[in-house]
């Protein structure tokens, strides 16, 4: 692996091999030029060196134009017993099924909790905390499978997307909290804050926050009150002050352009900064009543741009390092022309994820899964949902 001084890299040049920020984070791939914005981000984050086995060039050269055209893949079955990097595929299948059940159960709990809070004005802080403790334990054990489920299960039509958004934001926030090595009590507090960050919406008429149409100016003003309503509501149910403040501040922005108090970055709590990032990423990458979802790759790039310095750089960096540029669940085009979905990280070499190939099966009829690898099989680019059937 060669070292490259960031200050010596020419903008808009291409690398012949993937570029890495560290052992776990793919910074860019041969098909993507090194943009000026990316170089500025690296400088702002004080990264001096990046790593690649390739060389720089002013033009893009397709992988495999020179040298061997042999393509090797490691095949595993989705439901049978096989291995990729030593992982039992039967165990993976069972864990994915368990993660789906866990996610569905958590979502059901939150939907019912929100209904009680909205209709009967009932909210049990201790019960919510106990539920978050369960989530914390699960994330420690099976984070990768839970992340995969977040992409595999689309929000159901007609469902309360507020509950879905809160569940997904909670999981992402706690994954970041784990990466930031928050002590257990703070990780749990962060989880409670993320789950309840939209609680103020429950004090508004449901036809506004569940509207399937664009809101008029009066309704938009009503929506803008939800941080204050959430703070007041959670305080009345004796939630810890840091949790109440997260509900109040999750729409504050580091450049002082947020609401309701237009706080500068140094005045915003850590929980609020984390939730602002995960809430925005979840909103970008999930379908809403009047907008289509962006793929995880595009959503990640938008956050990386951090237009107007809205988000805390440390938190954005943590999100990227936790999920990588090509998150689990992303649809991708491979260098052999096949289409698939990122289904897992290779724990022995997380730079090259495991991809499930669409409409391909092993001779015994099981789902074909391949492990990407350097010089053999790489991800060319992410795919839009509309491209999957092509």
HUVEN-V251972 format. One record per residue. N is the residue number from 1. PHI is phi as a letter, one per 20 degrees, with the letter a starting at -180 (NA if undefined). Layout:
BEGIN
N/PHI
N/PHI
END
This chain:
BEGIN
1/NA
2/e
3/e
4/c
5/f
6/g
7/f
8/e
9/e
10/f
11/f
12/m
13/e
14/d
15/d
16/f
17/c
18/g
19/d
20/c
21/f
22/b
23/f
24/d
25/c
26/f
27/e
28/b
29/d
30/g
31/f
32/d
33/f
34/e
35/f
36/f
37/f
38/f
39/f
40/f
41/f
42/f
43/f
44/f
45/e
46/m
47/e
48/e
49/c
50/c
51/c
52/a
53/e
54/e
55/c
56/e
57/b
58/f
59/c
60/e
61/d
62/f
63/f
64/n
65/f
66/c
67/n
68/f
69/d
70/f
71/d
72/d
73/c
74/e
75/e
76/c
77/e
78/f
79/c
80/e
81/d
82/b
83/b
84/c
85/l
86/n
87/e
88/f
89/f
90/f
91/f
92/f
93/f
94/f
95/f
96/f
97/f
98/f
99/f
100/f
101/f
102/f
103/f
104/f
105/f
106/f
107/f
108/f
109/f
110/f
111/g
112/f
113/f
114/f
115/f
116/f
117/f
118/f
119/e
120/d
121/l
122/d
123/b
124/d
125/f
126/f
127/f
128/f
129/f
130/f
131/f
132/f
133/f
134/f
135/f
136/g
137/f
138/f
139/f
140/f
141/e
142/c
143/g
144/f
145/f
146/f
147/f
148/f
149/f
150/g
151/e
152/f
153/d
154/e
155/g
156/f
157/f
158/n
159/e
160/f
161/f
162/f
163/f
164/f
165/f
166/f
167/f
168/f
169/f
170/f
171/f
172/f
173/f
174/f
175/f
176/f
177/g
178/f
179/f
180/f
181/l
182/f
183/f
184/g
185/f
186/f
187/f
188/f
189/f
190/f
191/f
192/f
193/f
194/f
195/f
196/d
197/f
198/d
199/g
200/f
201/f
202/f
203/e
204/e
205/g
206/f
207/f
208/e
209/f
210/d
211/f
212/e
213/c
214/f
215/e
216/e
217/g
218/f
219/f
220/f
221/f
222/f
223/g
224/f
225/e
226/f
227/f
228/f
229/f
230/f
231/g
232/f
233/f
234/f
235/f
236/f
237/e
238/m
239/f
240/g
241/g
242/g
243/f
244/f
245/f
246/f
247/f
248/f
249/d
250/f
251/d
252/f
253/c
254/g
255/e
256/n
257/e
258/e
259/b
260/e
261/d
262/l
263/f
264/f
265/g
266/f
267/e
268/e
269/f
270/g
271/g
272/f
273/f
274/f
275/f
276/g
277/f
278/f
279/f
280/f
281/f
282/f
283/f
284/f
285/e
286/c
287/f
288/d
289/g
290/c
291/b
292/e
293/f
294/e
295/f
296/g
297/f
298/f
299/f
300/f
301/f
302/f
303/f
304/f
305/f
306/l
307/g
308/m
309/l
310/f
311/d
312/f
313/g
314/f
315/f
316/f
317/f
318/f
319/f
320/f
321/f
322/f
323/d
324/m
325/f
326/d
327/f
328/g
329/n
330/f
331/e
332/c
333/d
334/e
335/f
336/e
337/n
338/e
339/d
340/a
341/c
342/f
343/d
344/a
345/d
346/f
347/f
348/e
349/b
350/f
351/f
352/c
353/f
354/e
355/c
356/e
357/e
358/f
359/l
360/c
361/c
362/f
363/g
364/e
365/n
366/e
367/f
368/e
369/c
370/c
371/d
372/f
373/b
374/f
375/m
376/c
377/b
378/c
379/e
380/e
381/a
382/f
383/d
384/f
385/g
386/f
387/e
388/f
389/e
390/f
END
